[in-house]
């Protein structure tokens, strides 16, 4: 095994550098994907004045620190989200590299490298989905469905121990069903509209594809608990939960498009809006408050990615009563 002959520090440093770079790319995805823009061109530009960003100012984390959070071109404030996502990429890569090296004797070189790459892609995809959902209440299918396919491929190639192909298939089915049945199918039958977007169901599908049916159930329960705690904290601190500004703007654009549509187009748009849980204005008060669940489901999946063994050991102790 060639990897076993390389210095541990060199392997980890290389993986962390890759995590930082791909964390920077994740920021591009978060900003451009919901806007329908290409994530590969043009090169990064200042969000305030549109000036291209020099490569030396675009260094992950370090560039933001050296600029003290201000754009060199116009002095506009740069959101701390950018270095935070880059740092998460580096830290996630570090943790996954240590895990891959620990499993190296059983996996071999190519499986260890492929396992690291697929798991880093999963982790950063979840980070992107969480921030996109927070801002737009939208979980891209490219992350959820694509991530589920990646989980199935990981199981088929035995890139990580614990989940085989039958577990992956069953887990994906359970993950989708535990959200779709009660919150879409039954809610639509009772109230005439879905209670949750299918993006959340697809995230649970992703969790099941990677971690089996237990992973899907853990993701839904842990995500719901963590989301509830966040809601309580927001109400305690602010007394309200505001709908994202981007969602309000998108709803206004939908109304304009509906008013300007032809009769045929109007009917199609109305059907599309009827299936969208956020197409209607929220009810006043806490009963109508809306908060994206996707970020908390993504957090639960990341917890599984990093602490799967400990979580399932605790699960088994709880189930067996000891």
HELIX and SHEET records of a PDB file:
HELIX    1   1 UNK A    2  UNK A    5  1                                   4    
HELIX    2   2 UNK A    8  UNK A   32  1                                  25    
HELIX    3   3 UNK A   33  UNK A   35  5                                   3    
HELIX    4   4 UNK A   55  UNK A   57  5                                   3    
HELIX    5   5 UNK A   62  UNK A   66  1                                   5    
HELIX    6   6 UNK A   81  UNK A  102  1                                  22    
HELIX    7   7 UNK A  104  UNK A  107  1                                   4    
HELIX    8   8 UNK A  109  UNK A  136  1                                  28    
HELIX    9   9 UNK A  141  UNK A  156  1                                  16    
HELIX   10  10 UNK A  165  UNK A  180  1                                  16    
HELIX   11  11 UNK A  181  UNK A  186  3                                   6    
HELIX   12  12 UNK A  187  UNK A  191  1                                   5    
HELIX   13  13 UNK A  198  UNK A  238  1                                  41    
HELIX   14  14 UNK A  245  UNK A  260  1                                  16    
HELIX   15  15 UNK A  263  UNK A  274  1                                  12    
HELIX   16  16 UNK A  286  UNK A  288  5                                   3    
HELIX   17  17 UNK A  294  UNK A  320  1                                  27    
END                                                                             
